[in-house]
């Protein structure tokens, strides 16, 4: 909206989104009926989550009720768009194949998908969270070809972050103050407590450095730990996240699957804190070895990397990550939308020469 666009948001009753109009597609009661209410743990999210399994964070919905809610949601979304849409509007989808019914019914020329970090895409135009994800999906959809073709109107536009949640002042914390509330230096893990997020690597690294650093773990899920050198923080709000990240010696992001984006790594860098990551998925795109942290191929690389993070320039780390601030990323979206709109104008005016060579449109 800061660039002059009108935004119509179709979503849940309690959503708080800057927009021209918020069209409610389903209520809190709808969600509670279909997905369940919170449990007894006050740290749990309000709706739809069951934390009973120690390594599970996933909801356990009533399947029949969920189907009814989804059908109700789709009907309301489609009706809402049909009542408001003009021919030159964009239809922005964010949930891949889940929104395929909406796309198919509305048949809007400028249907786009943003934040693509999955294989099940349905829109004509797509913005991926990373080059890795763009090429991965392109490869999957090009099966049968030795070398699949790219798509000129697809883009890589990464996730974005509010500068207000990552004040530059936090980067300037004195080294002597980068300790926990008991005065001990610490390392930090933020994420889901599941093996594929690398929590086994985290635990081993904490053991290797137990005399020097305490390990704090923040995020979704429960794990059993008997170590006095490990403490669970639960889910952090933005202010808490800023405090912990800016004071950590390093933030550990050892994801063992091919991470599509890994927002925690960028959040840490915006806090000026070095990151230790694996060396596949998105991480080669934003974790610059010896500048923002270290990419690790083996466990010994994590051990060595942690021994070297104090030599890194925290303000340089922050400067590198500012590329992901919302005020910068919005221009990438604006260019993408303008490119697609020019293509729409070419089609609308039926200029065959321009349409044939549409990717030349200025």
C-alpha positions as CSV (number, residue, x, y, z in Angstrom):
1,X,0.0,0.0,0.0
2,X,2.9,2.3,0.6
3,X,3.5,2.4,-3.2
4,X,-0.1,3.4,-3.9
5,X,-1.7,0.0,-4.5
6,X,-5.2,-0.9,-3.3
7,X,-5.2,-4.2,-1.3
8,X,-8.2,-6.4,-0.7
9,X,-7.5,-9.1,1.9
10,X,-9.7,-12.2,2.0
11,X,-9.0,-14.0,5.3
12,X,-9.8,-14.9,8.8
13,X,-11.8,-12.7,11.2
14,X,-9.0,-11.7,13.5
15,X,-6.3,-11.1,10.9
16,X,-4.5,-7.8,11.2
17,X,-3.3,-6.8,7.7
18,X,-2.8,-3.3,6.3
19,X,-5.4,-3.2,3.5
20,X,-8.1,-1.2,1.7
21,X,-10.7,-3.7,2.8
22,X,-10.7,-6.9,4.9
23,X,-13.2,-9.4,3.6
24,X,-13.9,-12.0,6.3
25,X,-14.0,-15.5,4.8
26,X,-14.2,-17.5,8.1
27,X,-14.5,-16.7,11.8
28,X,-12.7,-17.8,14.9
29,X,-15.6,-20.0,15.8
30,X,-15.3,-21.7,12.4
31,X,-11.6,-22.4,13.1
32,X,-12.2,-23.6,16.6
33,X,-15.0,-26.0,15.5
34,X,-12.8,-27.5,12.8
35,X,-9.3,-27.4,14.2
36,X,-9.8,-27.6,18.0
37,X,-9.0,-25.3,20.9
38,X,-5.8,-24.9,22.8
39,X,-4.6,-27.3,25.5
40,X,-3.7,-26.7,29.1
41,X,-0.2,-25.4,28.5
42,X,-0.4,-21.5,28.5
43,X,2.6,-21.4,26.0
44,X,0.6,-23.2,23.3
45,X,-1.0,-21.3,20.5
46,X,-4.7,-20.6,21.0
47,X,-6.1,-22.7,18.2
48,X,-5.5,-25.9,16.4
49,X,-2.4,-27.3,18.0
50,X,-1.7,-30.5,19.9
51,X,1.6,-30.7,21.7
52,X,1.1,-34.1,23.3
53,X,3.7,-35.8,21.2
54,X,7.2,-34.8,22.3
55,X,8.6,-34.2,18.8
56,X,5.4,-33.2,17.1
57,X,4.1,-29.7,16.5
58,X,1.3,-30.4,14.0
59,X,-2.3,-29.9,14.5
60,X,-4.7,-32.9,14.6
61,X,-7.9,-31.6,13.0
62,X,-11.3,-33.3,12.7
63,X,-11.0,-34.3,9.0
64,X,-14.7,-34.0,8.2
65,X,-15.1,-30.6,9.9
66,X,-11.9,-29.4,8.2
67,X,-13.3,-30.3,4.8
68,X,-16.5,-28.3,5.5
69,X,-14.4,-25.3,6.7
70,X,-12.3,-25.4,3.6
71,X,-15.3,-25.6,1.3
72,X,-16.9,-22.6,3.2
73,X,-13.6,-20.7,2.9
74,X,-13.4,-21.3,-0.9
75,X,-17.0,-20.2,-1.5
76,X,-16.5,-17.0,0.5
77,X,-13.2,-16.2,-1.2
78,X,-14.5,-16.7,-4.7
79,X,-17.7,-14.8,-4.1
80,X,-15.8,-11.9,-2.4
81,X,-13.4,-11.6,-5.4
82,X,-16.2,-11.8,-8.0
83,X,-18.0,-9.0,-6.3
84,X,-15.0,-6.7,-6.4
85,X,-12.5,-7.7,-9.1
86,X,-11.8,-5.7,-12.2
87,X,-10.1,-7.1,-15.3
88,X,-6.8,-5.5,-14.6
89,X,-6.6,-6.6,-10.9
90,X,-4.0,-9.0,-9.6
91,X,-5.1,-12.1,-7.8
92,X,-2.4,-13.0,-5.3
93,X,-2.4,-16.5,-4.0
94,X,-0.2,-17.7,-1.1
95,X,-1.0,-21.4,-0.6
96,X,-0.2,-23.2,-3.8
97,X,-2.5,-26.1,-4.9
98,X,-4.8,-25.3,-1.9
99,X,-5.9,-22.3,-3.9
100,X,-6.2,-24.1,-7.2
101,X,-10.0,-24.1,-7.0
102,X,-10.0,-20.3,-6.6
103,X,-7.7,-19.8,-9.5
104,X,-9.7,-22.2,-11.8
105,X,-13.0,-20.6,-11.0
106,X,-11.9,-17.0,-11.3
107,X,-9.7,-17.4,-14.3
108,X,-8.0,-14.0,-13.8
109,X,-5.1,-13.3,-16.2
110,X,-2.8,-11.8,-13.6
111,X,-3.0,-14.6,-11.0
112,X,0.3,-14.8,-9.1
113,X,1.7,-16.9,-6.3
114,X,4.0,-15.3,-3.8
115,X,6.4,-16.8,-1.2
116,X,6.6,-20.1,-3.1
117,X,8.6,-22.6,-0.9
118,X,6.8,-25.8,-2.0
119,X,6.4,-28.0,-5.1
120,X,2.6,-27.7,-5.6
121,X,2.2,-24.5,-7.5
122,X,-0.8,-23.6,-9.5
123,X,-0.5,-20.0,-10.7
124,X,0.8,-18.7,-14.1
125,X,3.3,-16.3,-12.4
126,X,5.3,-17.3,-9.4
127,X,7.7,-15.6,-6.9
128,X,9.9,-18.1,-5.2
129,X,11.6,-17.6,-1.8
130,X,15.0,-18.6,-3.1
131,X,16.9,-19.5,-6.3
132,X,17.2,-23.0,-4.9
133,X,13.4,-23.4,-4.7
134,X,12.9,-21.8,-8.1
135,X,15.3,-24.3,-9.8
136,X,14.0,-27.2,-7.7
137,X,10.4,-26.7,-8.8
138,X,11.4,-26.0,-12.3
139,X,13.3,-29.2,-12.4
140,X,10.4,-31.2,-11.0
141,X,8.0,-29.7,-13.5
142,X,10.4,-30.3,-16.4
143,X,10.8,-34.0,-15.8
144,X,11.4,-35.7,-19.2
145,X,13.6,-32.9,-20.5
146,X,17.4,-33.2,-20.2
147,X,17.5,-29.5,-19.3
148,X,14.2,-27.9,-18.4
149,X,13.3,-24.4,-19.7
150,X,13.0,-21.4,-17.3
151,X,10.1,-19.0,-17.2
152,X,10.8,-15.3,-17.8
153,X,8.0,-14.1,-15.6
154,X,8.9,-16.2,-12.6
155,X,11.0,-14.4,-10.0
156,X,13.1,-15.1,-7.0
157,X,11.9,-12.6,-4.3
158,X,12.9,-13.6,-0.8
159,X,10.9,-13.2,2.4
160,X,11.0,-9.8,4.0
161,X,11.3,-8.4,7.5
162,X,10.1,-5.3,9.4
163,X,12.9,-3.1,10.4
164,X,11.0,-2.0,13.5
165,X,11.4,-5.6,14.8
166,X,15.2,-5.6,14.3
167,X,16.4,-2.2,15.5
168,X,20.0,-1.5,14.5
169,X,20.7,-0.3,18.0
170,X,20.5,-3.9,19.1
171,X,23.5,-4.7,17.0
172,X,25.6,-2.3,18.9
173,X,25.3,-4.2,22.2
174,X,28.8,-4.3,23.9
175,X,30.5,-7.6,23.8
176,X,30.6,-7.7,27.6
177,X,26.8,-7.5,27.6
178,X,26.4,-10.4,25.1
179,X,25.6,-12.8,27.9
180,X,22.5,-14.3,29.5
181,X,20.9,-13.0,32.7
182,X,23.4,-15.0,34.7
183,X,26.4,-13.4,33.0
184,X,27.3,-16.5,30.8
185,X,27.9,-16.4,27.0
186,X,25.4,-18.5,25.1
187,X,24.5,-19.9,21.8
188,X,20.9,-19.9,20.5
189,X,18.6,-22.2,18.5
190,X,15.3,-20.9,17.3
191,X,12.9,-23.2,15.4
192,X,10.8,-26.3,15.6
193,X,12.1,-29.0,17.9
194,X,12.3,-31.7,15.2
195,X,15.3,-33.8,14.0
196,X,15.1,-32.3,10.5
197,X,15.9,-28.9,12.0
198,X,19.2,-30.3,13.2
199,X,18.5,-30.5,16.9
200,X,20.8,-33.4,17.3
201,X,23.7,-31.3,15.8
202,X,22.7,-28.5,18.2
203,X,22.8,-30.9,21.2
204,X,26.2,-32.2,20.3
205,X,27.6,-28.8,19.7
206,X,26.3,-27.6,23.1
207,X,28.1,-30.6,24.7
208,X,31.3,-29.9,22.9
209,X,31.3,-26.3,24.2
210,X,29.5,-26.9,27.5
211,X,32.3,-25.2,29.5
212,X,32.2,-22.0,27.4
213,X,28.5,-21.5,26.3
214,X,25.1,-22.3,27.6
215,X,22.5,-23.4,25.0
216,X,19.1,-21.8,24.8
217,X,16.4,-23.2,22.6
218,X,13.3,-21.3,21.6
219,X,10.5,-22.5,19.5
220,X,7.6,-24.9,19.0
221,X,7.5,-28.4,20.6
222,X,8.9,-30.2,23.6
223,X,12.1,-32.1,24.1
224,X,13.4,-33.9,27.2
225,X,16.7,-32.6,28.5
226,X,18.5,-33.4,31.7
227,X,21.4,-31.0,31.1
228,X,21.7,-28.0,33.3
229,X,23.5,-26.4,30.3
230,X,20.4,-26.4,28.1
231,X,17.3,-24.2,28.7
232,X,14.1,-24.0,26.8
233,X,12.6,-20.6,26.3
234,X,9.3,-21.5,24.6
235,X,8.0,-19.3,21.8
236,X,9.4,-15.8,21.7
237,X,7.6,-12.6,20.8
238,X,9.5,-10.0,18.6
239,X,10.9,-8.1,21.5
240,X,12.2,-11.2,23.2
241,X,13.6,-12.5,20.0
242,X,15.5,-9.3,19.4
243,X,17.0,-9.5,22.9
244,X,18.1,-13.1,22.7
245,X,19.4,-13.0,19.1
246,X,21.4,-9.8,19.5
247,X,23.2,-11.1,22.6
248,X,23.9,-14.7,21.4
249,X,27.4,-15.6,20.4
250,X,26.0,-17.4,17.4
251,X,22.6,-18.6,16.2
252,X,22.5,-22.3,15.1
253,X,20.6,-23.1,11.9
254,X,21.7,-26.7,11.1
255,X,18.7,-27.7,9.0
256,X,19.3,-31.2,7.5
257,X,16.6,-30.9,4.8
258,X,16.9,-28.6,1.8
259,X,15.7,-25.4,3.5
260,X,13.6,-23.3,1.1
261,X,14.5,-20.0,2.9
262,X,15.3,-20.4,6.6
263,X,14.0,-17.1,8.0
264,X,15.7,-17.6,11.4
265,X,19.1,-17.2,9.7
266,X,18.1,-13.8,8.3
267,X,16.6,-12.7,11.6
268,X,19.9,-13.5,13.3
269,X,21.9,-11.6,10.7
270,X,19.6,-8.6,11.1
271,X,20.4,-8.8,14.8
272,X,24.1,-8.7,13.9
273,X,24.7,-12.2,15.0
274,X,26.8,-14.8,13.1
275,X,25.0,-18.0,11.9
276,X,26.2,-21.6,11.6
277,X,24.3,-23.4,8.9
278,X,24.5,-26.5,6.8
279,X,25.8,-26.0,3.2
280,X,22.8,-26.9,1.1
281,X,19.4,-25.6,0.3
282,X,19.1,-21.8,0.5
283,X,22.1,-21.2,2.8
284,X,24.8,-20.8,0.1
285,X,22.6,-17.9,-1.2
286,X,22.8,-15.8,2.0
287,X,25.3,-17.1,4.5
288,X,28.7,-15.9,3.3
289,X,31.5,-17.9,4.7
290,X,33.7,-15.9,7.0
291,X,31.5,-12.8,6.7
292,X,28.0,-13.6,8.1
293,X,28.9,-16.9,9.7
294,X,30.0,-20.3,8.5
295,X,28.5,-23.0,6.2
296,X,29.3,-26.4,7.6
297,X,29.7,-29.7,5.7
298,X,30.5,-31.9,8.7
299,X,30.1,-31.7,12.5
300,X,33.7,-30.7,12.9
301,X,33.0,-27.6,10.7
302,X,30.3,-26.5,13.2
303,X,32.9,-27.0,16.0
304,X,35.5,-25.0,14.2
305,X,33.0,-22.3,13.0
306,X,31.8,-21.7,16.6
307,X,35.4,-21.1,17.6
308,X,35.8,-18.4,14.9
309,X,32.5,-16.4,15.1
310,X,33.9,-13.8,17.5
311,X,36.2,-12.6,14.8
312,X,33.3,-11.5,12.6
313,X,32.1,-7.9,12.2
314,X,28.5,-7.7,13.5
315,X,27.7,-4.5,11.8
316,X,28.9,-6.0,8.5
317,X,26.6,-8.9,9.1
318,X,23.7,-6.5,9.7
319,X,24.5,-4.6,6.5
320,X,24.5,-7.8,4.5
321,X,21.0,-8.8,5.8
322,X,19.4,-5.4,5.2
323,X,18.7,-6.5,1.7
324,X,15.8,-8.5,3.2
325,X,14.1,-5.5,4.9
326,X,10.6,-4.9,3.7
327,X,11.4,-1.4,2.4
328,X,13.9,-3.0,0.0
329,X,12.0,-6.1,-1.0
330,X,8.8,-4.1,-1.8
331,X,10.6,-2.7,-4.9
332,X,11.3,-6.2,-6.2
333,X,7.6,-7.0,-6.0
334,X,6.8,-3.7,-7.6
335,X,9.0,-4.4,-10.6
336,X,7.5,-7.9,-10.9
337,X,4.0,-6.6,-10.8
338,X,4.8,-3.9,-13.4
339,X,6.4,-6.5,-15.7
340,X,3.3,-8.6,-15.5
341,X,1.0,-5.6,-15.9
342,X,2.8,-4.7,-19.1
343,X,2.2,-8.2,-20.4
344,X,-1.5,-7.8,-19.5
345,X,-1.7,-4.6,-21.5
346,X,-0.1,-6.3,-24.5
347,X,-2.7,-9.1,-24.3
348,X,-5.6,-6.6,-23.7
349,X,-4.6,-4.5,-26.7
350,X,-4.2,-7.7,-28.8
351,X,-0.9,-6.5,-30.2
352,X,0.3,-9.7,-31.8
353,X,3.9,-8.6,-32.2
354,X,4.2,-7.6,-28.6
355,X,2.4,-10.7,-27.4
356,X,4.6,-13.0,-29.4
357,X,7.7,-11.4,-27.9
358,X,6.0,-10.6,-24.6
359,X,9.1,-10.9,-22.5
360,X,10.5,-7.9,-24.4
361,X,7.7,-5.6,-23.1
362,X,9.4,-2.7,-21.3
